[in-house]
Amino acid sequence: MNRIKEVLFEKAVTQTWLAEKLNKSYNMVNSYVQNRRQPSLEDLHKIANILDIDVRELITPNNI
């Protein structure tokens, strides 16, 4: 599971904006946000860099 949806809300940015910055389709980013699909580690790092946060803030531990 990831926290992309929560971080986007906290940063007040849209999925469309993130999709453009990642050079991915809106549908792909929406799949990440809805946790239907998990981004690759490379994409997770790109997302963290774009949002100016530590990559660990995007990840939810499995033991929750």
C-alpha positions in Angstrom: 0.0 0.0 0.0 1.1 3.5 -0.6 0.2 7.0 0.7 0.3 8.9 -2.6 -3.3 10.0 -2.2 -2.8 11.4 1.2 0.5 13.2 0.2 -1.2 14.7 -2.8 -3.9 16.1 -0.6 -1.4 17.4 1.9 0.6 19.1 -0.8 -2.6 20.4 -2.5 -1.6 19.0 -5.9 -3.7 17.0 -8.4 -3.2 13.6 -9.9 -3.2 15.3 -13.3 -0.3 17.6 -12.3 1.7 14.5 -10.9 1.0 12.6 -14.1 2.4 15.4 -16.2 5.5 15.7 -14.0 6.0 11.9 -14.1 5.3 11.7 -17.8 2.7 9.0 -17.1 -1.0 8.9 -18.1 -3.6 10.1 -15.7 -5.0 6.6 -15.6 -1.7 5.2 -14.4 -1.3 7.7 -11.7 -4.9 7.2 -10.6 -4.2 3.5 -10.3 -1.3 4.3 -8.0 -3.5 6.7 -6.0 -6.3 4.2 -5.6 -3.8 1.4 -4.7 -5.0 -0.8 -7.6 -1.4 -0.8 -8.8 1.9 -0.1 -7.1 4.6 2.1 -8.7 8.0 0.6 -9.4 10.7 1.6 -7.0 12.1 3.9 -9.6 8.7 5.7 -10.0 8.3 5.8 -6.3 11.6 7.7 -6.0 10.6 10.0 -8.8 7.3 10.8 -7.1 9.1 11.5 -3.8 11.5 13.8 -5.6 8.7 15.6 -7.5 6.8 16.1 -4.2 10.0 17.0 -2.3 9.5 14.4 0.4 11.4 11.4 1.7 10.3 8.2 -0.2 9.5 6.6 3.1 6.6 9.0 3.5 4.9 7.4 0.5 5.0 3.9 2.0 2.5 2.3 4.4 4.1 -0.4 6.6 2.4 -3.8 6.1 2.0 -4.4 9.8 -0.7 -1.6 10.2 
